[in-house]
Amino acid sequence: MEFEAIGTIRTPFTEIAEMPVQPTGAAGFAGRIELRADLVEGLRDLAGFSHIIVLYRFHRAAAPVLTVTPFLDPQPRGLFSTRAPCRPNPIGLSILKLTRIDGATLFVDNVDILDGTPLLDIKPYVPAFDRPSAPVRSGWLGKDEKQVTTIRSDDRFKQD
């Protein structure tokens, strides 16, 4: 199985440390997505959506580990119960606010992604499809999930 980057994500974050750890903690941080020129036709009709789902490769993440200590909890957790970047398939997902499109460039807000990150795919965010109906459980995050607006990344998942 092989994937090819369809573009590059540009953000103010050149180092992993001090980045927001989720888009909800990245309010006010703007970025842009530079799509490959041969794919611009695929952006047709996307401007009508306020948010997009962006899939990307954690290109500077550490090797996979199955137990991690997440940013929002001091207790070690199973990798698949976290959003840690050190995964067997280092794929990230963010829901970003789409502010405008100019040619092959998408301008986005609330970006929590490292500058230069390879883009794998873009999908429109559709609340009727993507937001589950209640009740929703947040597992171990239930008590601490509101901290995501203030927690910042450190180097714990950085590639050596």
C-alpha positions as CSV (number, residue, x, y, z in Angstrom):
1,M,0.0,0.0,0.0
2,E,1.4,3.4,-1.0
3,F,0.2,6.9,-0.6
4,E,1.4,10.0,-2.4
5,A,1.2,13.5,-0.9
6,I,-1.3,15.6,-2.7
7,G,0.0,18.8,-1.2
8,T,1.8,20.5,1.7
9,I,0.4,22.0,4.9
10,R,1.9,25.4,5.9
11,T,1.6,26.6,9.4
12,P,3.4,28.8,12.0
13,F,4.7,25.8,13.8
14,T,8.2,24.8,12.8
15,E,8.9,22.8,15.9
16,I,6.8,20.1,17.6
17,A,7.2,21.6,21.1
18,E,4.6,24.2,22.0
19,M,2.1,23.4,19.2
20,P,-1.6,23.1,20.1
21,V,-2.5,19.4,20.4
22,Q,-5.9,19.6,18.8
23,P,-7.7,22.2,16.5
24,T,-9.9,23.3,19.5
25,G,-6.7,24.4,21.2
26,A,-5.5,26.2,18.1
27,A,-8.0,29.1,17.9
28,G,-6.5,32.0,16.1
29,F,-3.7,30.1,14.4
30,A,-4.0,30.4,10.6
31,G,-2.3,28.2,8.0
32,R,-2.7,27.3,4.4
33,I,-2.7,24.1,2.3
34,E,-0.8,24.1,-0.9
35,L,-2.5,21.5,-3.1
36,R,-0.7,20.1,-6.1
37,A,-1.6,22.1,-9.3
38,D,-2.8,19.0,-11.1
39,L,-5.5,18.5,-8.5
40,V,-7.0,22.0,-8.4
41,E,-10.1,20.9,-10.4
42,G,-11.0,18.7,-7.4
43,L,-11.5,21.8,-5.2
44,R,-14.6,22.8,-7.2
45,D,-17.6,23.3,-4.9
46,L,-15.5,23.0,-1.7
47,A,-15.7,26.7,-1.0
48,G,-19.3,26.2,0.1
49,F,-18.2,24.3,3.2
50,S,-17.1,26.1,6.4
51,H,-14.9,23.3,7.6
52,I,-12.8,20.5,6.1
53,I,-11.4,17.3,7.3
54,V,-7.7,17.1,6.6
55,L,-5.8,13.8,6.6
56,Y,-2.0,14.0,6.7
57,R,1.2,12.1,7.5
58,F,2.9,12.7,10.9
59,H,6.3,13.0,9.1
60,R,8.3,13.8,12.2
61,A,6.7,11.5,14.7
62,A,8.7,8.9,16.7
63,A,8.5,5.2,15.9
64,P,5.3,3.5,16.9
65,V,4.8,2.5,20.5
66,L,1.7,0.8,21.9
67,T,1.6,2.5,25.3
68,V,2.0,6.3,25.5
69,T,1.6,9.0,28.1
70,P,-0.8,11.5,26.4
71,F,-0.7,15.2,26.7
72,L,-3.9,15.4,28.7
73,D,-3.1,12.7,31.3
74,P,-0.1,11.6,33.3
75,Q,-1.2,7.9,33.1
76,P,0.2,5.7,30.3
77,R,-2.6,4.7,27.9
78,G,-3.0,2.3,25.0
79,L,-2.0,4.0,21.8
80,F,-5.3,3.5,20.1
81,S,-7.2,5.2,23.0
82,T,-5.1,8.4,22.3
83,R,-4.4,10.7,19.4
84,A,-0.6,10.4,19.8
85,P,1.3,10.7,16.5
86,C,3.6,7.7,17.0
87,R,1.4,5.2,15.3
88,P,1.9,2.1,13.1
89,N,0.4,4.2,10.2
90,P,1.3,7.8,11.2
91,I,-1.9,9.4,9.9
92,G,-3.2,12.6,11.4
93,L,-6.7,14.0,11.2
94,S,-7.8,17.6,11.9
95,I,-11.1,19.4,11.3
96,L,-10.1,22.9,10.2
97,K,-12.1,26.0,9.4
98,L,-11.9,26.8,5.7
99,T,-11.7,30.6,5.2
100,R,-11.1,30.8,1.5
101,I,-9.6,29.1,-1.6
102,D,-7.3,30.9,-4.1
103,G,-6.3,28.7,-6.9
104,A,-4.4,25.7,-5.4
105,T,-4.2,27.3,-2.0
106,L,-6.7,26.7,0.8
107,F,-6.6,29.1,3.7
108,V,-7.5,27.5,7.0
109,D,-7.9,28.5,10.7
110,N,-7.5,26.7,14.0
111,V,-4.5,24.7,12.6
112,D,-2.7,22.3,14.9
113,I,-0.3,20.8,12.4
114,L,3.5,21.1,11.9
115,D,4.7,23.2,9.0
116,G,5.7,21.2,6.0
117,T,3.4,18.3,6.8
118,P,2.5,16.1,3.7
119,L,-1.2,16.3,2.9
120,L,-3.0,13.0,2.1
121,D,-6.6,14.0,1.6
122,I,-9.2,16.7,2.0
123,K,-12.9,15.9,2.7
124,P,-15.8,18.3,3.5
125,Y,-17.0,18.3,7.1
126,V,-20.7,17.7,7.2
127,P,-22.3,17.8,10.7
128,A,-25.1,15.5,9.6
129,F,-22.6,12.8,8.6
130,D,-19.7,13.5,10.9
131,R,-21.2,14.4,14.3
132,P,-22.5,11.4,16.1
133,S,-25.8,11.6,17.9
134,A,-25.8,11.7,21.7
135,P,-24.8,10.1,23.9
136,V,-21.0,10.2,23.2
137,R,-18.5,8.9,25.6
138,S,-14.9,10.2,25.9
139,G,-13.4,7.3,27.8
140,W,-10.5,8.3,30.0
141,L,-10.6,11.9,28.6
142,G,-14.0,12.6,30.0
143,K,-12.7,14.5,33.1
144,D,-9.9,16.4,31.3
145,E,-11.0,17.1,27.8
146,K,-11.6,20.8,28.3
147,Q,-7.9,21.2,29.0
148,V,-7.2,20.8,25.3
149,T,-7.7,24.5,24.7
150,T,-4.6,25.3,26.8
151,I,-2.3,22.2,26.6
152,R,0.7,22.5,24.2
153,S,2.8,19.8,22.7
154,D,6.3,18.9,23.8
155,D,9.0,16.7,22.3
156,R,7.7,13.3,23.7
157,F,6.6,12.0,20.3
158,K,9.3,13.6,18.2
159,Q,11.4,11.5,15.8
160,D,15.0,11.1,17.0
